[in-house]
C-alpha cells in the first residue's frame, strides 16, 4: 500500500477524528500531516513559498492567507514523498468521505506503470470531460481528462509528479487547484478515477484553511476572464499533442 497522509489543522480535531475513523474502517494506515497556518510562518519562509510577482502575472487577484496555507500544506506532502523511498503518495484533505472502493482502487493505482504524475480521486459532480479511458478495477476506470478539474481534496502523486511540482511551482502564485489545471506549463500528466472514490463531506462548505469572502471588483472580474481564456486556449492547444492512455 502506498503511504497516505491527510492534511489537518491543529485546531480541527473533529475532522481528524472523522478521517481517522474512516481509514480505520477501511483497514488503511494513514499519517496526519499538520496543515500550514500561513500567518504563523516566518516572513522569510513565506517569501520562499509565495511570489507576489508570479501571482500578478498568473492570477487575477492576490491570494488570501488560507489559499497560501493550503498550497504550502500540499508542498509539505510532496517534499515528504521525495524524502522517502516510496514510489508515490496518497494525499487527502481532512474534509472528505472515502467510498468503499477506495482501498482496492489505491492498490490498482499502486500497480500502474510510471507513465503518470498524478491521479485525481474526485472530480466534477456533474460529470467529467473525458478524452480516453481504460479499466482500472472491475468497477472503476482510469480516465484522461479533456479538462482537468479543480479539486485537490484527494489525489495520488508520483515521485516524478512531486519533483515536477516542486521544481516549477515553488514559489507559487495561483491557488493549488488552479495551478494544476495549467498542466502543460510543467508537462504534468494528470489522470483521474471514475467513478470517484473520494467526495467532500458537509464540513467542506466551511473551509478552515482556504477561503475568501469579499466581492470582486470589475478589474478583478476582467482579469479572471482573461485567465480563463488563457486556460481554455492553452488546454485545447496542448491536449492535441498529449498521448492517450
N, C-alpha and C positions, 0 to 999 in steps of 0.2 A: 504494500500500500504506500502511496506517495505521502510525504509529510503534509499535514494540514494545519493551517493557522487560521484563527479568527481574530479580527481586529475589534478591539473593545476598549472604550474609555474607562479609566479607573472608577469613575462615578456611576457607571452603568452596570451595577451588579445584577439587576433583574435580567437584563439582556444576556449577560454572561451565563446566568443560571439556565435560561431557556435554551441557548445554543449548546451548552454542555449536556443538557438533558437529551437533546435530540441526537447528539453524537453518541452518547452512551446507549440510547435506544437502538441505534443502527450498528452498535458494536465497533465504533470507529474511534481511534485516538485523535486528539486534537490539542493544539497548543494555543493558549491565549497570547496574542501579540498586542501589547499595550498601545492604544491609539495615541497619536501625537496631538497634544493640546498646544496649538500654534503659539499662543501668547506666552507660553512658558519656555519656549525655545530662546536661547540667547540670540541677539540680533546678528551676530556673526554667522551662526548656523542657519538662520533664516535666509540670509543673503546667498548662501551656498545652494539652497534648495529652490528658491523662488526668484525669478528675474522680472522686475517691473518693465524692463525694456522689451524682453521677449513677449510679455503679456500684451503690451501696447501694439506690437506688430502682428500678433497671432489672434488675439481675442478682442471682444467688443467692449469689455469693461474690466476694471481691476477685480481680482479675486478677493473674496472675504476670507477672514481667518479660518472659518470652518472648511472652506474648499481647499485652502492651503494645508490644513492639518490632515484632511482626508488623503490628499495626494502624498504627503510626507509619510503617512502610515503605510501606504502601499509600497513606497520606496523602501521602507524598512523590511517589508516582506521579501522584496526582490533581492536585497542585499543579504538577507538571511539565507535565502536559497543558494546564492553563489558562495556563501561562506561554508556551506555544507557540501557533501558529495552526492546529494540527491539529483536525479535527472530532471525533476520538475516538482512543483509545489501547488497544492490546493489552497487558494486564498478566499476566505469568506468574510463578509461583514457580519456584524452580530445581530442584524435585524432581518434574518432570513428564516424561511421554513424549508427544510430538506425533505424532498419527496422520498418515498420508499425505495425507488430505484437508484438512489444516489450512490450507494456503495458499489453495486455492480458496474455502473457507468464509470465510476472512478477507476475501477480495475481495468476496464476496457481502454480508457484513455491512457493509463499507465503502460499498456501493451502496444500502443501505437508506435510507429517509427519516429524518426526525428524531423519529419517534414512539416513541423508546425511550431509556432511560437506561443500561442495562447488558444485555449478552448473556453469559450464563454458557456456558463452553465444555466443562464437565464437570458431572456430576450424580450422582444416586444409582446405585450399581452394580446394585441390584435393580430398576431401572425408575422412571421419573418419574410423578408425579401430574400429568397434563396436562389443561389446560382446553380449549385450542384449538391448532391447528397450521396452518401454511401452508408451501408449498415454499420452500426457500432455495437449494438447488442440485439437480442431478439426483439426488443421493444423500442429501441432508440436508434436514431440516425445521427451520423456526423454530417454537419452541413457547412457549406461555404456560402457566405453572405454576399448578396448584391450590395447591401448597405449594412455596415457593422452597427449594431445597436449600442446605446449609450451605457447600459447598466454595468456596474463593476461590483455588484454585491456578491458574485460568486464566479470564479474562473480558475482554470489551471494554467500556470505559466511554466514554460520550459526554461532550462538554463540559457539557451540561446536567446529566448524571448526576454528574459530578465536582463541579459547583457545588453541587448539592443536598446531596451528601455532606459537603462541607467546611462548608457553612453550618449543617447540622443535627447533625453527628456530631463536631465538634471543640469542646470536649473530649469524648472518648468514655468510656463506662462499661461497655460489653459487648465481648466479642471481636468481631472484624470479621465473621466468618461468621454469628454470631447477630444482630448489628445489621442485616445485610442482610435477614434473614428477617422483620423488622418493617418491611417496605417501605412500609406505609401511613402510618407516622409522618412521613415526609418525601416522600410521593407519588412514590416511586421505582418506575419501570416497569422490571421485570426480566424479561427473556425468556431463552430457552435454545436450545441446538442439540441436535438428536438425529439420528443417534447422536452421542455426544460426540466431539470431536476432540482432547481432552486427557485423559490419565489419569495417575494417580500412579504413579511407579516405586517399586521396592522400598525405596529410601532414605527415602521419605516416612514410613515407620513409625518412623524415628528423627529426629524433627523437631529442627532445630538452632536454630530461632527461638522456637517456642512449645512448651509442654509443661507437664504437671502430674503429679506423682507421689504426692500424698497422698490418703488415703481421706477421703471427705466425712462430716461429722457428720450426725446426724439433723436438726438445724436446717437445715443446708445442703440436705439432700435435700428437706425440705418446701418450702423457698424455690424450689428447682428445679422442683418440681411446680407451684407457683403460677405461675412464669414460663411454663412450658409451657402451662398453662391460658390465660393471657393471650395467648400466641402463637396458640393454636388458635382462641380466640374472636375475636380481632382479625382474623385471616386470613379466617375464614369470613364475618364481618360485612362486611368491606371488599371481598372478592372479588366479591360480588354487584353492586357498582357499578363495577367496573373494566371498561373496554371491551375487546372482544376484538381479535384480530389483523386 
